[in-house]
Amino acid sequence: MKYNCDMIRDLLPLYQDGVCSESSRLAAEEHLAECEACRDHLEALRSGEDIEIAIDTEREQALTSQKKFFRRRSAVVGTVFAGVFMLPVLICLIVGLASGGISWVLVVLAAMLIPVSLVAVPLLAPENKGLWTLGSFTVSLMLLLGVCCVTSGGSWFFTAASACLFGLSVVFSPFAVGAKPVAELVKDRKGLTVMALDTALYVIMMLCIGLSHGLGADYYRIAASVSLPVFIWIWGLFAVIRYAKLGGLFKTAACLGITATVMIVSGIIFGSGTGSLMYIETMGKRFVFSPFTALAVLLMITGAVLALIKLIFSKTRRKK
């Protein structure tokens, strides 16, 4: 034989996968035509590959079967829980019809939807369980508030609903944007989406409060003067932290500067901190600092020092 068996057997895995060179393929085929032992070795390799393919197929089938089994079991358990929760509603409905009062039955029915959304929905939802649970809980909570408002003859629904939506958004929207369908929609704008949603719901809440209670222009002016500096501060910090292409010290300095500026402006608008903390006399004039303003100046000085340290370090590093 022209080629050594050990050399050919080293080539056989490449020959079997079809990734060897043309000269290696010809050499392997020439040797296999003459050597029965190497042909048997090649058949063993092919049998092993078939076994691996069969094992992978069986594994996929087993996982699919288990997934279907757990999905069916979750659906059955969720249906049972839903039925258990609906049983007291049915009893209340019968009692309400017998006694002639059904309004409180509607309240009980709406209230029972909340535990159903927290227990049954996660079991019934095939995927994105957290998003489905949050959505169903929000809807059931809005329904409960609406039923309570109607049965009590009140006019507070929009105030309560907008406040609840704002609170839920602040707590859960950072997690909701991470769910697969929402994440695919917003892509790399998750932080911006959360900030915009919270801001919009806050504005809606303040408008609902004013409209529901018939408050005049003074309310809107006070609400705007209180809310605007806070949102300027929050959006400023978000823009610096998320989008500014700066180092850590520069970002910290910028955040401290924004905080100090908002504090000074708010102190001027509201006259915060009338008690003097310190004063400076120069050229016969005394400049009195309130505690609020003094803290803002301290933050601004700290930010300037951090920025200066960063500049010095950057300049020294460039020289080295």
C-alpha positions as CSV (number, residue, x, y, z in Angstrom):
1,M,0.0,0.0,0.0
2,K,1.2,3.5,-0.9
3,Y,0.1,5.2,2.4
4,N,0.4,4.3,6.0
5,C,-2.8,3.3,7.8
6,D,-2.2,5.7,10.8
7,M,-1.9,8.7,8.4
8,I,-5.0,7.7,6.5
9,R,-7.0,7.2,9.7
10,D,-6.0,10.7,10.8
11,L,-7.5,12.0,7.6
12,L,-10.7,10.0,7.7
13,P,-12.7,12.4,10.0
14,L,-11.9,15.2,7.6
15,Y,-12.7,13.0,4.6
16,Q,-16.0,11.9,6.2
17,D,-17.0,15.6,6.8
18,G,-15.9,16.6,3.3
19,V,-13.5,19.3,4.4
20,C,-10.1,17.8,3.4
21,S,-8.2,19.0,0.3
22,E,-8.5,17.3,-3.1
23,S,-5.2,15.6,-2.8
24,S,-6.0,14.2,0.7
25,R,-9.4,13.0,-0.6
26,L,-7.8,11.1,-3.5
27,A,-5.2,9.6,-1.2
28,A,-7.8,8.4,1.3
29,E,-10.0,6.9,-1.5
30,E,-7.0,5.1,-3.0
31,H,-6.0,3.7,0.4
32,L,-9.6,2.7,1.3
33,A,-9.9,0.7,-2.0
34,E,-7.0,-1.5,-0.9
35,C,-7.3,-1.6,3.0
36,E,-10.3,-3.4,4.6
37,A,-9.3,-2.3,8.1
38,C,-9.5,1.4,7.2
39,R,-12.8,0.8,5.5
40,D,-14.1,-0.7,8.7
41,H,-12.7,2.2,10.7
42,L,-14.6,4.6,8.3
43,E,-17.9,2.7,8.8
44,A,-17.4,2.9,12.6
45,L,-17.0,6.6,12.3
46,R,-20.2,6.9,10.3
47,S,-22.1,4.7,12.7
48,G,-21.0,6.9,15.6
49,E,-22.2,10.0,13.8
50,D,-25.6,8.3,13.1
51,I,-25.9,7.5,16.8
52,E,-25.2,11.1,17.8
53,I,-27.8,12.3,15.4
54,A,-30.3,9.8,16.8
55,I,-29.5,10.9,20.4
56,D,-30.0,14.6,19.5
57,T,-33.3,13.8,17.8
58,E,-34.5,11.8,20.8
59,R,-33.4,14.6,23.2
60,E,-35.3,17.2,21.2
61,Q,-38.4,15.0,21.1
62,A,-38.2,14.5,24.9
63,L,-37.8,18.2,25.6
64,T,-40.8,19.0,23.4
65,S,-42.9,16.3,25.0
66,Q,-42.0,17.6,28.5
67,K,-42.8,21.2,27.5
68,K,-46.2,20.2,26.2
69,F,-46.8,18.2,29.4
70,F,-46.0,21.1,31.7
71,R,-48.0,23.4,29.6
72,R,-51.1,21.2,29.8
73,R,-50.6,20.8,33.5
74,S,-50.3,24.5,34.0
75,A,-53.4,25.1,32.0
76,V,-55.3,22.6,34.1
77,V,-54.1,24.0,37.4
78,G,-54.8,27.6,36.2
79,T,-58.4,26.6,35.2
80,V,-58.9,24.9,38.6
81,F,-57.7,28.0,40.5
82,A,-59.9,30.2,38.3
83,G,-62.9,28.0,39.1
84,V,-62.1,28.1,42.8
85,F,-61.9,31.9,42.8
86,M,-65.2,32.2,40.8
87,L,-67.1,29.9,43.3
88,P,-67.5,32.7,46.0
89,V,-68.5,35.1,43.3
90,L,-71.3,32.7,42.2
91,I,-72.4,32.4,45.8
92,C,-72.5,36.2,46.3
93,L,-74.4,36.5,43.1
94,I,-77.1,34.1,44.2
95,V,-77.4,35.8,47.6
96,G,-77.5,39.2,46.0
97,L,-80.2,38.2,43.6
98,A,-82.2,36.7,46.5
99,S,-81.8,39.8,48.7
100,G,-82.4,42.3,45.8
101,G,-79.0,44.1,46.1
102,I,-76.4,43.3,43.4
103,S,-74.1,46.3,43.6
104,W,-71.8,44.8,46.2
105,V,-71.7,41.6,44.2
106,L,-70.1,43.5,41.3
107,V,-67.5,44.8,43.7
108,V,-66.7,41.3,44.9
109,L,-66.6,40.0,41.3
110,A,-64.1,42.8,40.3
111,A,-62.1,42.2,43.5
112,M,-61.8,38.5,42.8
113,L,-60.3,39.2,39.4
114,I,-57.2,40.6,41.1
115,P,-56.1,37.3,42.7
116,V,-57.1,35.5,39.5
117,S,-54.7,37.7,37.5
118,L,-51.9,37.0,40.0
119,V,-52.4,33.3,40.3
120,A,-54.2,31.9,37.3
121,V,-52.8,34.0,34.6
122,P,-49.1,33.0,35.2
123,L,-50.2,29.4,35.0
124,L,-52.2,29.8,31.8
125,A,-49.9,32.1,29.9
126,P,-47.7,30.1,27.5
127,E,-44.9,32.7,27.5
128,N,-44.0,36.1,28.7
129,K,-45.8,35.3,32.0
130,G,-44.6,38.4,33.8
131,L,-45.9,40.7,31.1
132,W,-49.3,38.9,30.9
133,T,-49.6,39.0,34.7
134,L,-48.8,42.7,34.9
135,G,-51.2,43.5,32.2
136,S,-54.1,41.4,33.6
137,F,-53.4,42.8,37.1
138,T,-53.5,46.4,35.8
139,V,-56.8,45.8,33.9
140,S,-58.4,44.1,36.9
141,L,-57.3,46.9,39.2
142,M,-58.8,49.5,36.9
143,L,-62.0,47.5,36.7
144,L,-62.2,47.3,40.5
145,L,-61.7,51.1,40.8
146,G,-64.4,51.7,38.2
147,V,-66.9,49.5,39.8
148,C,-66.3,50.9,43.3
149,C,-66.6,54.5,41.9
150,V,-69.9,53.7,40.1
151,T,-71.5,51.8,43.0
152,S,-70.5,54.6,45.5
153,G,-71.7,57.4,43.2
154,G,-68.2,59.1,43.3
155,S,-66.3,61.0,40.8
156,W,-62.8,60.0,41.8
157,F,-62.1,57.3,39.3
158,F,-59.8,59.2,37.0
159,T,-57.8,60.5,39.9
160,A,-57.3,57.1,41.5
161,A,-56.7,55.3,38.2
162,S,-54.1,57.8,36.9
163,A,-52.3,57.7,40.3
164,C,-52.3,53.8,40.3
165,L,-51.0,53.7,36.7
166,F,-48.2,56.2,37.5
167,G,-47.2,54.1,40.6
168,L,-47.2,50.8,38.6
169,S,-45.2,52.4,35.8
170,V,-42.5,53.7,38.2
171,V,-42.1,50.3,39.8
172,F,-42.7,47.8,36.9
173,S,-42.0,49.6,33.6
174,P,-38.2,48.9,33.9
175,F,-39.0,45.2,34.0
176,A,-41.8,45.4,31.4
177,V,-39.5,46.9,28.7
178,G,-37.2,43.8,29.2
179,A,-39.9,41.4,28.1
180,K,-39.4,39.9,24.6
181,P,-42.2,41.6,22.6
182,V,-41.6,45.0,24.2
183,A,-37.8,44.7,24.0
184,E,-38.1,43.9,20.3
185,L,-40.3,47.0,19.8
186,V,-38.2,49.6,21.7
187,K,-34.8,48.0,20.9
188,D,-32.0,50.0,22.5
189,R,-34.4,52.8,23.7
190,K,-35.5,51.0,26.9
191,G,-34.4,53.8,29.3
192,L,-35.9,56.5,27.1
193,T,-39.2,54.6,26.9
194,V,-39.4,54.2,30.7
195,M,-38.6,57.9,31.3
196,A,-41.1,59.1,28.6
197,L,-43.9,56.8,30.0
198,D,-43.4,57.9,33.6
199,T,-43.4,61.5,32.6
200,A,-46.5,61.2,30.5
201,L,-48.4,59.3,33.2
202,Y,-47.4,61.9,35.8
203,V,-48.7,64.8,33.6
204,I,-51.9,62.8,33.0
205,M,-52.3,62.2,36.8
206,M,-51.9,65.9,37.6
207,L,-54.4,66.9,34.9
208,C,-56.9,64.3,36.2
209,I,-56.6,65.7,39.7
210,G,-57.2,69.2,38.6
211,L,-60.1,68.3,36.3
212,S,-61.8,65.8,38.7
213,H,-61.9,68.3,41.5
214,G,-62.5,71.4,39.4
215,L,-59.4,73.2,40.5
216,G,-58.5,76.5,39.0
217,A,-55.5,78.1,37.4
218,D,-53.7,78.4,40.7
219,Y,-53.5,74.6,41.0
220,Y,-51.9,74.2,37.6
221,R,-49.5,77.0,38.2
222,I,-48.3,75.5,41.5
223,A,-48.2,72.0,40.1
224,A,-46.1,73.1,37.2
225,S,-43.7,75.2,39.3
226,V,-43.2,72.2,41.7
227,S,-43.0,69.5,39.0
228,L,-40.9,71.2,36.3
229,P,-37.7,71.6,38.3
230,V,-37.9,68.0,39.4
231,F,-38.4,66.7,35.9
232,I,-35.6,69.0,34.6
233,W,-33.3,67.4,37.2
234,I,-34.4,63.8,36.5
235,W,-34.1,64.2,32.7
236,G,-30.8,66.0,33.0
237,L,-29.3,63.2,35.1
238,F,-30.7,60.6,32.7
239,A,-29.3,62.4,29.6
240,V,-25.8,62.8,31.2
241,I,-25.7,59.2,32.5
242,R,-27.2,57.5,29.4
243,Y,-26.0,59.6,26.4
244,A,-23.0,61.8,27.4
245,K,-19.8,60.3,26.1
246,L,-17.8,61.3,29.2
247,G,-15.7,59.5,31.8
248,G,-17.0,58.6,35.2
249,L,-15.7,61.7,37.0
250,F,-16.9,64.1,34.3
251,K,-20.4,62.5,34.5
252,T,-20.4,62.8,38.3
253,A,-19.3,66.4,38.0
254,A,-22.1,67.1,35.4
255,C,-24.7,65.5,37.6
256,L,-23.6,67.5,40.6
257,G,-23.7,70.7,38.5
258,I,-27.2,69.9,37.3
259,T,-28.4,69.2,40.8
260,A,-26.9,72.4,42.2
261,T,-28.4,74.5,39.4
262,V,-31.9,73.0,40.0
263,M,-31.5,73.6,43.7
264,I,-30.5,77.2,43.3
265,V,-33.3,77.9,40.8
266,S,-35.9,76.2,43.1
267,G,-34.6,78.2,46.1
268,I,-35.1,81.4,44.1
269,I,-38.6,80.4,43.0
270,F,-39.8,79.1,46.4
271,G,-37.6,81.1,48.7
272,S,-36.4,77.9,50.4
273,G,-34.4,78.1,53.6
274,T,-34.8,81.5,55.1
275,G,-32.4,80.9,58.0
276,S,-28.8,82.0,57.3
277,L,-26.1,79.3,57.5
278,M,-23.1,81.5,56.5
279,Y,-22.3,84.8,55.1
280,I,-19.5,86.6,53.2
281,E,-18.6,90.2,53.6
282,T,-16.7,92.0,50.9
283,M,-16.4,95.7,50.0
284,G,-18.8,96.6,52.8
285,K,-21.5,94.2,51.5
286,R,-22.8,91.1,53.2
287,F,-23.9,88.1,51.2
288,V,-26.1,85.8,53.2
289,F,-26.5,82.1,52.1
290,S,-29.5,80.0,53.0
291,P,-28.9,76.3,53.9
292,F,-30.5,75.3,50.6
293,T,-28.3,77.6,48.5
294,A,-25.2,76.8,50.6
295,L,-25.7,73.1,49.9
296,A,-26.1,73.8,46.2
297,V,-22.9,75.8,46.1
298,L,-21.1,73.0,47.9
299,L,-22.3,70.5,45.3
300,M,-21.2,72.8,42.5
301,I,-17.7,73.2,44.0
302,T,-17.4,69.5,44.5
303,G,-18.3,68.9,40.8
304,A,-15.8,71.5,39.7
305,V,-13.1,69.8,41.8
306,L,-13.9,66.4,40.3
307,A,-13.8,67.8,36.8
308,L,-10.4,69.5,37.5
309,I,-9.0,66.2,38.9
310,K,-10.1,64.4,35.8
311,L,-8.5,67.0,33.6
312,I,-5.2,66.8,35.5
313,F,-5.1,63.0,35.3
314,S,-5.9,63.1,31.6
315,K,-3.2,65.6,30.9
316,T,-0.6,63.6,32.9
317,R,-1.5,60.4,31.2
318,R,-1.1,62.0,27.8
319,K,2.3,63.3,28.7
320,K,3.4,59.8,29.9
